[in-house]
Amino acid sequence: MLRRLPSLNALKAFEAAARHESFTRAAEELFVTQGAVSHQVKALEAEIGFKLFNRERQRLVITDAGREYLNVVRDAFDRIALGTARLTQRQSSGVLTVSTSPDFAAKWLVHRLGRFGEMHPGIDLRVSATLHHVDFAREDVDMAVRHGVGDASWQGLAGERLATETLFAVCSPSLLRKKIKLSPADVLHLPLLHLDDHSGWKRWFDAAQVKAPKSLHGVVLNRASMVIDAAINGQGIGLARSTLAAWDLINKRLIAPFPVSLPLTTAYWIVAPEATVELPKITTFRRWLLSEAAEDRKLLDALAVKASTKRGAKV
């Protein structure tokens, strides 16, 4: 059914004029001229076929028909305002579903969820940890945190890098408790933890200018989070990405005993469909992620300075 509706500007002019009983004050509220309000009201009267106001002794008086119509217009405006407020509230709060990798969820995100909940109690966060890249068009997911180089194939998605990353050696403080001073070459005599294969450690030894044997010992794991957890448990020394190791380093469950680190081209990226990336709840979570990552960087830099000072004192 085709709705026959008067001009919205005309209805706004009529409602304001009726409320103030003055074209002049209505014009001031709407930031238009008094003549514009009068013209809109006359056009509305012509369209609906009855008089809305009378002028009595230079005073504007609403007619009985106008008063009845005012109730209709106000009710409509109130419903629109309420519906708009509810929609806006849903967009800035409610359920927010975030997809990310199991490694990022376990080693970075889970530890911080309490802080986010305290800051934004109106957002009901749902975390989906999965290895596959979600299809935003087909899956009920609002945004994701992906690991990569900022893939050009992420068409239709807006992406923002969470943090730059480096790869460095980490271990439990207990593993080195009896070691007063440790050199990179000494790592060859410690249990090595590998991710997928031995290539990471070979690159690290090259960067540390340590001649390593062609065949390296140690257990091989297929998840970065497993390498970190094994290192925390004192099972060996592993290589960890700065983002995933940050929480455990800051909370002293891990230490980085050497300044040697490898820059990485990959990083974690915050992505969301371009059509919805500016929704308030998505913007809120994105800003919180970036704030947490920036705080990590500041604390990790402070730890690096402290460790460097400590190493220098032992020389």
Secondary structure, DSSP 8 states (H G I E B T S, - for coil): -------HHHHHHHHHHHHHT-HHHHHHHHTS-HHHHHHHHHHHHHHHTS--EEEETTEEEE-HHHHHHHHHHHHHHHHHHHHHHHHHHHHHSEEEEEEE-HHHIIIIIGGGHHHHHHH-TTEEEEEEE-SS---TTTSS-SEEEEEES--TT-TTEEEEEEE--EEEEEB-GGGGTT-S---GGGGGGS-EEEESSSHHHHHHHHHTT----SS--SEEES-HHHHHHHHHTTS-EEEEEHHHHHHHHHTTS-B---S-EEE-S-EEEEEEETTTTTSHHHHHHHHHHHHHHHHHHHHHHHHHHHHHHHHHHH-
